[in-house]
Amino acid sequence: MNNILIDKTEKIATITINRPRKLNALNKATIQELHNAFTTLETDENIRVIILTGCGDKAFVAGADISEFVDFDVSQATVLSKRGQELLFDFIENLKTPVIAAINGFALGGGLELAMSCHFRVASNNAKMGLPEVSLGVIPGYGGTQRLPQLVGKGKAMELIMSASMLNAEEAKNYGLVNYVVSQEELLPLCKKLAIKISKNSSTAISAAINAINANFDSSKNGYAIEIEQFGKCFESKDFTEGTTAFLEKRKPNFK
């Protein structure tokens, strides 16, 4: 892997996008490496939570690597967007293992789209977020027009996308785009603290919850029906047996 670093500590994996000279901009190689990493970590039974961040203290991901597609025609651009969404952005959103975005600086364009595809976000107080694509004569192509309205509301998303404006960390928190804002020094420790708390719960149930919550934002699905289905499936899991037994025995569960 040339563009990312992976660290595993206990039940938590941290993926760091490592292109500091390019402010961690996303190119096709990095997208493929991230896909491969998430695929491997999802099948690792020892990993309960994944943290995604950028190298350094300037950028999470400053955007897509424009030099790769500046000469594309319509068909090439359409394939680029479709392939990227399938390979990484939709893939992360539907991952069974929870993913926390640790936004350590600029998250612009594809960088914000990447952060929004994670299950939730924590930002450092120097972070700035936005979708500036219309200033380049194009629109967000990795799910930004869909996920930003889900998180901040239609009106604010329209304003941010049409004006190509940026939000600072506190503004992003006020609009629900990020859950917490902390200093650079506190960013990864807080994400790891949250990850540890998550890792103590049933991974089977968490996967089911991700599935059910995401269904609410998919017009082709009935979210309530998916919740009922996933709720029922939990009853055949070993985690359900352990969780309920531990509760009745007044002890902490030990989920495998």
N, C-alpha and C positions, 0 to 999 in steps of 0.2 A: 504494500500500500504506500503510495507516494504522497497522498493528499490528506490523510486522516490518521489520527492516533487513537488507540483504544487502551483503556486502563480498566482492569477488573479488580474491585476491592470488595471482598465478601460477596454480597448478593447484588451489587450495583456495578454497572458498566458505564464508563464515561467515554463518549466519542468526542474527540476534538478535531474540528476541521482545521487543517494545518497548512494554510497558504498565506502566511502573514504578509508577504510582499504584494499580494493581490487583494489584501484585506479579506481573505478567505472567500473570495468570489467563487460562485458555483460554475464549474465547467462540466462537460459531459463525463470526463474521467472521474471527477469527484462525486457526481451523482451516482455513477455506477459503483464506486467504492463504498459509498454510504449504503446503497441498496444491499450490497454483499454483506456489509457489517451488520445491518439490522436483521437480515435473513439468518445469519449465523447466530446472533445473540438471542433471537426469538426461540431458537431450538435448544439453547443452552439452559438446562434445567436448574443450573446454579444461579442464573441471572433473573432477578425479579423486577428490576427497574433499570431504565436506561436514561442517562443524562446526555444531552447534546449541547455542545458549546463551540465557541471559536477560539482560535489561538490568539494570545495577546490580550491587550486591554482596549483596543480601538474598535474592533468589529466582531460581531457574531458572524454574519455574512453580509458583505456590503452590497451584494446583488449578484446577478448572473454575469458571466464573462461575455460581454457584448461582442468582443472580437471574434467569437466562435460563430455567430449567426448574422452578422451585419450584412452579409451578401446573400442571405437565404431568399428563395422565392416563396410563394404562397404555400405550395405543397410541402416544402421543406420545413417551413415555420409551423405548419399544422402538425406535422409528424413530431417536431421538437416538443411542442406543448403536450401532445397526447402521450408521447413516450415518457416524458419527464413526470407527468402526473401519475402514470401507472407505475413507473419504476420507483419513485421516491415519495412524492407528496401524499397521494392516496394510500400508498403502501404504509407509511408511518401512521397515518390517521387510523387505519384499521388494524394496526399491529396488536397482537394479543398482550404483549408486554407494555406497560405504561412508559411513556416517553416524556421527560421534562425538558423544555428548552431553557437553557441558562443563557440569557441574552446579555452578552458582556460588552456591548458597544453598538455600532451601527447594525441595524437589521433592515435593509432596504430592498425593495423589489423582491427578487427570488429569495432573499434572506428572510424577509418578513413572512413570505409565503411558507418557507420552510419552518419557521418558528410556529406559525399558525397551524401547521399540520400536526405538530406535537400535541399531546393531550392537555397540557397547560404550560404556562410560561412564568418565569421569574426573571426580573431585569436588574442590572446594575444601574446606579443612579446617573451614569453618564450615557446610558443607552438612548438612541434615537431611532424611531421606527416610521416607515412610510412606504408607499407604493408610487414611485415617481415615473412610472412607465409612460404616461401620456405626454410627458415632457420630451420623450424620445419618439413620439408618433406611434405608439403601440399601447396595448393594454396589458395588465397582468395576465400571464399565461399559465401559471402553475397553481391555479385555484384561488388567487387573491380576490377576484370579484365575488366569489362564493363564501369564503371563510371570513373575510373581514366584516361583511354585514351580519353574519351569524354572531360575531363576537361584540361588535360595537353598535349594531343597529344600522338599518338601511340608510337613514339620512346622513349620519356621520360618515359612513363608508363612502357614500356618493361624494360628499364634500372632499374627503381625503384623497380619493382616487382622481377626481376631476381637477383638483387644485394642485395635485402632486405634493401635498404638504407633509411635513414630518411631525410626529408627536414626540415629546420628551417622555422620560420614564414615568413621571408622576401623572402626566396627562393620559398615558397609555393605561395606567392603573385605574384612574378615575373612569375611563370608558370600558373597563373590563377586559382590555386586551392582554394585560399581564396581571398575575395574582399578587405579586409582591415586588417591592423595590428596595434594594439594599445596596451597600457599598460594594465596590469591586472585590474587596477582601472577604466580604460576607457571602458573596454570590454562590460559589460552589459549596461552601459549608451548609448554607441554608437548603440548597437543592439536595444535598446528601442527607440532611436531617429529614426532609420530607420523604426522600426515597426510602430511608430506613423505616419510617413509620408505615409507608405503603407496603414494604417488603414483609412486614409482620402479618399481613392479612392474606387471605386466600387468593392465590394467583388465578385459580379457576373462577372464582367469583368476580375478580377484577376484570378478567377477560370477558366474562358474560356482561358485566356492566358497561364496558367499552362498546360492545356490540349493540346493546340496547340503547345507549345514549346516542350513538352515531345514527341509529335508525331514525331518530326523531328529525334528523336533518336530511334524510333521503326521501324525496317525494314518491319514490316507487315502493316504499315500505310503510307498514303500519307500525309505528314505534311501540304502541301499547301491546300489539300482538307479539312483537319480538320480545318485549319485556316478559310477557307471560310465558313464552316458549323458553327463554333463558332461565327464568325463575324455576320452572319445572325441571330443567336439565340439571340445575345445581343439586337437586335432591338425590341424584344418583352418583354424586362425586364423593371421593374419600374426604375431601375438605369439609363437606357438609357434615359428614359423620363425626369428624374430629372436632369441628367448631361447636356443634351442638352438645357433644359429649363433654367437651371441656367446660362449656357454660354450665351444664348441669352439675359437673364435678367441682365447680368453682375454682378452676385453674385456667392458666393461659393456654390457648391452643398451640399446637406444634404442627404447622402446615408443612407438608413435604413438597 
